[in-house]
């Protein structure tokens, strides 16, 4: 089993990165995708972090 971690500042960038990766593995090798969103405020703006962890068979 392996993991692949993605971290992007925009949800569409995360979607694109995940879709590109999924094209490189067989559907039967995909185990799970875990998704998370984090936010932070730096007294100037709200910062978002979109991340995903993909578990797959190698």
Secondary structure as a PSIPRED ss2 file (coil, helix, strand):
# PSIPRED VFORMAT (PSIPRED V4.0)

   1 X C   1.000  0.000  0.000
   2 X E   0.000  0.000  1.000
   3 X E   0.000  0.000  1.000
   4 X E   0.000  0.000  1.000
   5 X E   0.000  0.000  1.000
   6 X E   0.000  0.000  1.000
   7 X E   0.000  0.000  1.000
   8 X E   0.000  0.000  1.000
   9 X C   1.000  0.000  0.000
  10 X C   1.000  0.000  0.000
  11 X H   0.000  1.000  0.000
  12 X H   0.000  1.000  0.000
  13 X H   0.000  1.000  0.000
  14 X H   0.000  1.000  0.000
  15 X H   0.000  1.000  0.000
  16 X H   0.000  1.000  0.000
  17 X H   0.000  1.000  0.000
  18 X H   0.000  1.000  0.000
  19 X H   0.000  1.000  0.000
  20 X H   0.000  1.000  0.000
  21 X H   0.000  1.000  0.000
  22 X H   0.000  1.000  0.000
  23 X C   1.000  0.000  0.000
  24 X C   1.000  0.000  0.000
  25 X C   1.000  0.000  0.000
  26 X C   1.000  0.000  0.000
  27 X H   0.000  1.000  0.000
  28 X H   0.000  1.000  0.000
  29 X H   0.000  1.000  0.000
  30 X E   0.000  0.000  1.000
  31 X E   0.000  0.000  1.000
  32 X E   0.000  0.000  1.000
  33 X E   0.000  0.000  1.000
  34 X E   0.000  0.000  1.000
  35 X E   0.000  0.000  1.000
  36 X E   0.000  0.000  1.000
  37 X E   0.000  0.000  1.000
  38 X E   0.000  0.000  1.000
  39 X E   0.000  0.000  1.000
  40 X E   0.000  0.000  1.000
  41 X E   0.000  0.000  1.000
  42 X C   1.000  0.000  0.000
  43 X C   1.000  0.000  0.000
  44 X C   1.000  0.000  0.000
  45 X C   1.000  0.000  0.000
  46 X E   0.000  0.000  1.000
  47 X E   0.000  0.000  1.000
  48 X E   0.000  0.000  1.000
  49 X E   0.000  0.000  1.000
  50 X E   0.000  0.000  1.000
  51 X E   0.000  0.000  1.000
  52 X E   0.000  0.000  1.000
  53 X E   0.000  0.000  1.000
  54 X E   0.000  0.000  1.000
  55 X E   0.000  0.000  1.000
  56 X E   0.000  0.000  1.000
  57 X C   1.000  0.000  0.000
  58 X C   1.000  0.000  0.000
